[in-house]
């Protein structure tokens, strides 16, 4: 038996918390950073995907920018993303249509560099 930490299961459990199964398919947990100097998907923070946006958190502008950013990052049309919860919160749950939870986990894992997990 080999002793020591294994990176595979730990990374898998992190992604299991970020991507869950919702009523209509895959659900992605994101944390929006409004007025961020660094824009785009920043990496995993806890059990959420951190997304930096330039918009202020007023009138849903930061949420709209975050959804557009995530859609482009995942390579899915913006119309496939729907806000499931968190309209007034920085932590949000986003339903992703047309993608299974396992496929979404694979896409997220492929796009996040190991140093940002």
C-alpha positions, 0 to 999 in steps of 0.5 A, spaced: 500 500 500 502 506 498 501 512 503 501 519 502 496 524 499 492 523 493 490 529 489 485 525 484 479 524 490 481 531 493 480 535 486 474 530 485 470 532 491 472 539 490 468 539 483 463 535 486 461 541 491 462 546 485 457 542 480 451 539 483 445 536 480 439 540 480 432 539 478 433 541 470 440 538 470 447 541 472 448 547 477 454 551 478 456 555 484 459 561 483 461 567 487 461 574 484 467 579 485 464 586 483 468 591 481 474 587 480 481 589 477 482 582 475 476 580 470 474 573 468 474 566 472 479 567 477 479 559 480 476 555 485 475 558 492 472 553 497 466 550 494 465 556 489 468 558 482 470 565 483 468 570 477 471 577 477 467 582 473 467 590 472 460 592 473 457 594 480 453 590 484 447 594 482 441 593 478 443 586 476 449 588 472 454 584 476 450 578 475 449 579 468 456 580 466 458 574 471 453 569 467 456 572 460 463 571 463 461 564 465 458 562 459 464 564 454 468 560 459 465 554 459 463 554 451 456 554 452 451 559 449 449 565 454 441 562 453 443 556 456 445 559 463 439 561 468 440 564 475 437 559 480 438 562 486 442 568 489 440 574 485 442 579 491 448 575 493 455 574 491 454 567 492 449 564 486 447 558 483 447 557 476 443 552 472 446 550 466 442 547 460 444 542 455 450 539 459 450 533 464 453 534 471 459 530 470 460 533 463 460 540 467 465 538 472 470 535 466 469 542 463 471 546 469 476 541 471 479 542 464 479 550 464 482 551 471 489 551 472 492 546 478 495 552 481 488 555 482 484 550 485 
